[in-house]
Amino acid sequence: MFKGHPKGLIPAALANMGERFGFYTMMAILVLFLQAKFGLNVKDSGIIYATFYASIYFLAILGGLIADKTKNYKGTILAGLLMMAFGYLLLAIPTPTPVPNLGLYLTATIISLAVIAFGNGLFKGNLQALVGQMYDDPKYDKVRDSGFSLFYMFINVGGIFAPMIAPGIRSWWLARAGYEYNANLPELCHQQLGGTLTEKAAERFHTLASEVSSVPVTDFTAFSNDYLNVFNEGFHYAFGVAIIAMLISLVIYLKNKVNFPDPALKAAQAKADNTVVEMDIKEVKQRIYALLAVFGVVIFFWFSFHQNGLTLTFFARDYTVLNIGGFDLNPEIFQSMNPFFVVFLTPVVVGIFGWLRNRGIEPSTPKKIAIGMFIAALAYVLMTLGSLDVPLFSKVTEMGGLPEADKVTPFLLVGAYFILTVAELFISPLGISFVSKVAPPQYQGLMQGLWLGATGAGNQLLVFGALLYAGVPIWLTWTVFIVACSISMFIMIFMLKWLERVSE
């Protein structure tokens, strides 16, 4: 599988695993943490979640500019790793819940998220640029797409375990205090403390509180305070595990750093040998225009795809039976589906593309991206059909949670994540490959940053998913994402010949 690829590919991917571990930790628990810690509603927690994920990718533009300007990609990547670890450390420090000062503690959390986002911006795009430079050698150019697919597969190994470990730590911490985990209790506890429980919700709250506590509950206000505090301490310690993952990536990166490409050294050598080839300004403009067009289109895809950490997580908590074959699940566990499928489907997808390439019929990278957008739309068609009979979220809130008999099978989400992952394998690694091939050499870091910036723009739109989830029928929410993916597909098809010509 790795035959014919640069030797630095796997070390680079392994160095990225810690970032993916932290990324999927945040995707699994961040929005639930914000609600459990601060009692935020769907809209407000969605705004913070969307802004954080947008910032991760927007700041990659700044990280790319820094690396391009200094030609010190390796140092920029190292600074990013250290900064991300520091941000997770800030989040891992336990603070009391309910918070004594909402503004102060929420601001401290947002600052921690900003540190992580900036570190990610320094790290992510520039490591991708280094991988792209490995494939600039003509002997590797034909396997560039499959190389980025393999890179993408390996970095997602860390993401498989994060959504399992993080909630596992939280549940273990609850068990130490004599409690069991229940996804609905944090919201009900905040309503109890705020005096906003409806009669039905209060009845459900009293039942659940008695079920999860190892001792009889007589004071429900005291129970709410203690349960919230223990619940969120577990979340804090879960963030701490990401620090360990970041340190492992740091060690791998430092050990293999010398074997990665050095753009500054390469440029200096070319200048000394008088072999610098200046790209025609017209060609530079055409390449940049093509990349900007693709960046604009994929915004709609990421707006739909990254609902996995927001509305799809809410759906897992509010509408899904959290049990498969007698095994209890938690809402966060579904976040393992995406990286799991990435790892196990990538060899299949790479094999299919290789088979097509050997027969001279492999689709172009832009065509693969258009196909991926069509596949993503199918995932939300499935979610729409599976959500036709579920009640409005506001009704569920009034009831204090949906009865188990009225919830949908967890296999609905498993199927949706499977389809979304296939779509992702047609778009994300191949999009990175397309950028690395088309970007003018002097703008490699910036263009990788802008690719991630387009992802950031899509992520900033995630908040509309939260607004839709809270205000319209669930099936209509998923329909919006079908439309978004379909628009992306048709625009890519319209630009196909131009993009194929530019990338030749």
N, C-alpha and C positions, 0 to 999 in steps of 0.2 A: 504493500500500500504506500510506503514511503520511498520506494525506489524511484530515482530520478528527481528527487527533491533536495534542496539545500540542507546541509547538516544543521544549520542554525534554526530550522523551522520548529522542531519539537522543544528545544530549550526556551525559545521565545514564547511558545504556547504555554508551557509549564509556568513561566514567569508571570503569565497573565491569569493563572488560575485563582490566585488570591483575590484579584480584583473581581472576578466573576463570583467568587464565594460571597464577598461582601455585597455585590450587586444583587444577588438572589436572596441574601439575607434581608436586605432592605425591601426588595420586591415582595417577599413573603410576609413581613411583619410590620413594615413602616406605617402603613395607613391604619392597621389595627392597633399599633402602639400609640399613635397620635390620638385615636379615639378613646382607648383605654386609659391613657395617661392624663389627658387633658379634658376628656368629655366632649371632644369636638364632634360636630355633626358630619354627615356625608359630604356636604358642600365644602366646609372649611378644611377638613382633612384632605379632601381631594385637591384643593388649591395648593396646599403645602406639598403634597405628594407630586403633583404635576410640575410645580416650580422646581422642586429638587431634581427630578429626573430630566427636566429641560436644561437646568443649569449644568448637570454633568456633561451634557453634549454640547451646549453652547460654549462652555469654557474650553472645550477641545479646540475651538477656533483660536483662542488666545494661546493655548499650549502649542498649537501648530506654528503660530507666528513666532513664538519665542524660540522654538527649535530651528525653524527655517532661518531666522535672523542670526542666531548664534552658531548654527551648524552643530550644536551640542545636543543631539538627540538623546544620547545615553545619559547625560547628566540631568536633562529635563525629565526623563522617565524615572530616574532614581529619586528625584525630588518629589515626583508625584506619588510614588510608593510610600515614602516616608510621611507625606502629608495625609494620605488616606488613612494610614495606621493611626496617626494622631487624632484624626476626626472620630474614628471608631472608639478610641480611648475615651474621648470626651463623652460620647453617648453611653459608654459602658459604666460610668460612675453613677451608682444608684442615688436617686433623690426621692424625697417623700412623695407619696400619692395618697389622697388628693393633694395637689400642689398648693402650698400656702400663698403663693403669688403667681397667678396664671401668666401675666405678662412677662415677668422675669424668667420663669422657668421655660416658657415656650420660646422666648427669645434665645435663651441659652441652647436649646435644642436646635433651633434654626441656624445658629452660628456653627454648631457641630456639623450639621448637614452641609453648610456652605464650605467648610474646610474639606470635607470628603469630596464634594463636587469639584472644588478647585484642584485637588490632588488628582482626581480622575481625569480632569481636563489636561493636565500636564502629562499624564501617563498614556491614556488609551490610544489616541490618534497617532502619537509618535511611535509607539511600539508597532502599530499597524504599518506605519510608513517604513520602518526598518524591515519588516517582513516583505513589503513590496520591493524594497531595494535588493533583497536577496534574489528576486526573480527578474531583475533587470538584465542579468546575464542571458544572452540569447538562447543558451542551451536549456534554460528553465522556463522560457516564456510560454511554451505550449501547455505547460502544466500549472500555470498561474492560478486559474480558477480552482482546480482541484487542490492546489496547495493552500489556498485561503479557506477552502472547505475543511481541510484537515486541521488547520490552525483553529478554526472556529469550533470544531469538534472537541479538541483537547482543552481549550479554555473553558468549555462548558462542563467539564468533569467536576470542577469545584461547585458549579451551580446545582448539581444533582443533590448534594448532601446538605447544602445550606438550609433549604426549606424543611428538612427533617430535623437537623440539629437545633436550630433556633427555637422552634416550638417545643422540642423535646426538653430543652433546658428550662423553658418557662413552666412546662407541666411538672417537671421534677421539682422545681422550686415550690410550686404550689403544694405538691404532695408532702414535702418536708414540713409544711405548716399545717397539714391536716386537711387540705382542700383538694378537690378534683377540678379539672378544667371544664369550663363550659363557655362556648363562644358568645352566648347572649348575655352573660352575667355582667361584664364590665359596663355595658350601656345601661342595663337595668339598675346597677349600683349607683351610677351617676344620676339617674332619674330619681332614685330613692333619696339621695342626698340633696337634689335640687327641688324635691317636692313636685315632680312633674309626672309621676306614674299615673296612668289611667287605672280604672278599677280592674280591668282584665289583666293589664300588665302587672299590677301589684300582686294579683293572685298567682300569676305565673312566676313572678320574682320570689315570692315566699316559698313556692314549691321547689324551685331550682336551688335556692339558698340552702334549704334543708337537705336536698339531695347531695350537694357537693361538700358539705361540711361534715367532719368526723364527729363533731359534738353538736348537740341540739342548739338551734339558733333561736334566741329569745329577743335579742336587740338587733333589729335589721339595719339600723344606722351604723352601729358598731361593726357589724358584719361587713357592710359595704366599705367602710373605711379600711378595714384590715384586708379584705379580699383584693381590693384595688391596689393596695400597697404591695402585697406579696406578688400579685399577678404582674405588676410592672417591674418589680425587682428582677423577676425572671427574664423579662424582656431586656433589661439593662445588661444582665450577664450574657444574654444571647448575642448582643452586639459585641461583647468582649471576645467571643470566639473568632469573629472576623479579624481581630488583631493578629491572632495566631496564624491565620491563613495568609495575611499580608506579610508577616515576617518570613514565612516559608517561601513565598514568592520573591521576597527581597534576597534571601540567601541564593535561590536558584539564579536570579538575575545577576547578582554580583559574581557568582562562580562562572557564568557563561558570557559575561559582558564583553570580554575581549574578543570573542568569536563573532559578535554581531557586526554588521556593516558600519563603517565610519564615513558618513557623507563628507565631512570636512577633509579627511585624509584623501578620499577619492577625488574631490574637487581640486585639492592642491596638487595631487599627482598628475591629473589631467592637464592642469595649467603648466606644470613643469615640463611635461612631455609635448606641450603644444598640440594637444588632441581635444581641446574643448570644442564641442559642437554647439553652436548657437541655434536654437530653434527659431524658424521664421516667425516674425511677430504675428502674421496673419494666422498661422497654424496655432500659435499660443492662444490667440483669441478664440478660434474655433473650438479648441479643446476646453477652454474655460466655459464658453457658452454651453457646450454639451453637458459638462458636469453640472453647471448651475441648473440646467433644465431637469436633469435627473434628480438633483437635490430637491427641487420644488415638488416633483411628483411624489417622491417617497415620503414626504411629510404626511400624506393621507394614509399611507400604509402604517407608519409608526403610530399615528393617532389611533388606529384600530388595533394594531398588534399589542401595544403595551397596555391595553386594558387588562392584561392578565394580572397585573399587580393592583388594580383598582376595582373596576366594576365586576370583573370575573371573580375576584377575591370576595367582594361583597356578596355576589351570587352564591358562592360556595358556602358562606356563612349563613345567609338568610334563607336560601331556597333549596339547598342540596342535602340529601340524606348523607350524613357523615359516618357511613358504615359500609364496608364491603366484605361480604362473606364472614360476618361476625367480628371483623376488625374495626375498631373505632378509628376515625380519621379526625383531622382538624382542618380548618379552612386553608391554612398555609401549605399543607402537604401537596396541594395541586400545583404549586409553583415548581415542584420537582419534576413534573411531567415534561415541561418544555426542555430543560437541559438533558433529561434522560433520553427523550426522543432525539434531540440533537446528536448525542453521542452514538446512539444505536442506529439512527437512520442515515447519518453522514456517509458511512462506507457504502451503503446501498445507493445513495444518490450519486456519489463519486464514481461508483462502478458503472452505473447507467450512463453517466456522461462520458466516461472513458470508452465504453462500448460504442456509443454513438460517434465519438471522436475518431476511433479506429476505422469506422466506416464512412467517415467524411460527412456525417449528417448531424453533428452536434450543433444545437442551437447557439446563436451568438449570446453573449452575456446580456445585452439589453432585452433580447427575446426571453431569456430565462427569467429576468426580473418581471416582465409582463405576465408570464405564466404564473409566477409566484403570487402576484396580486390577485389573479383569478382564483387561485387555490385558497387564499386568505378569505375571500368573500364567501367561499363555500363553508368555512368554519362558522361564520355568523348566520348563514342560512340554517345550519344545524341548530345553533343556539336559539334562533327565532322559532323554529318548529317545536323545539323542546320547551319553550317558555310561554306558549299561547294561553295556557290555563292558569298560570300563577297570578296571584293578586298583586295589586300595587304595593310598592314598598311602604307607603304611608299606612296602609291597612295592616301590614305585618307589624309595623312599629306600635300601632294602637293595641294589637293583640299581645304584645310582649314577645313575639316570635311566632313563626309558622309551625303548626303541629306537624310531627314527623310524617303522618299519613298524607299530608298535602304537599310534601316536598318531592323534588324530582330525583331521579337516579344519578349517582355520582358519575356513571359512565357517560352521561351527556357532556360533562366537562372534560373527561378523559378523551372522548372523541374529538371535541373542539380543539384541545391542546395538540392532539396528534396532527390534525389538519393544519393548524397554525404553524406548527413546527416544520412541516413539509414546505409550507409557503416561505417560512423564514430561511430555509436552506437554499431556496431559489433566489432570495433577495439579499440577505445581509452579507454573507461571506462573498457572494459574487459581486455585490455592489462595492465592497471594499476592494476586490480584485480589479473591477472596472476603473475605480478611482486611481489605483496604483499604476495602471497601465496608461491611462489617458492624461493624467496630471502632468503638466510641464515639470521637468526636474527641479527647477528652482522654487516650485510651489507645492512640493510633495506633502510637507507637514500641514500647510494651510488647507490644501484640498481635502486631506483626510479629516482635518478639523471641521471643514464645512460639511462633509458627509455626515459627521456626527452632529453638527449644528442643525442639519435638516431633521435628524432624529430628535434633537432637542425641541425644534419647533412643533413636531408632532406630539411630543410629550407634553408641551405646554397646553396643547389642545385637549389633553386627557381630562381636564377639569369639566369639559362639556359632557363627557361620559358620566361623571358623578352627578351633574345636574340633571341629565336625562334619567339616570337610574332612580333618582329621588322623586322625579316629577311626572314621568309618563309610564305607560305600561312597559314592562320589561322587554317584551317582544319588539316594541317599537325602538327601544334603545339599540338592540342588536341590528335592526334594519338600517339604522344610520351608518353603521360600520360596513354593511354590505354595499351601500351606495358609495362610501368613501373609497373602498378597495376597487370597486368597479370603475370609478372615475380615474383612479391611478392607472388601471390596466389600459383603458381606452386611450389615454394621453400617451402612454409608453408605445402603444401600437402605432399611433399617429406619427411619432418621432422616430420610429424604428430604423428606417433606411438611413436617415441622417446620422443617428448614433452609431450604427454599424460602420458607416463610412469613416467617421472621425476616429473610431477605435481600431481601424485596420493598421 
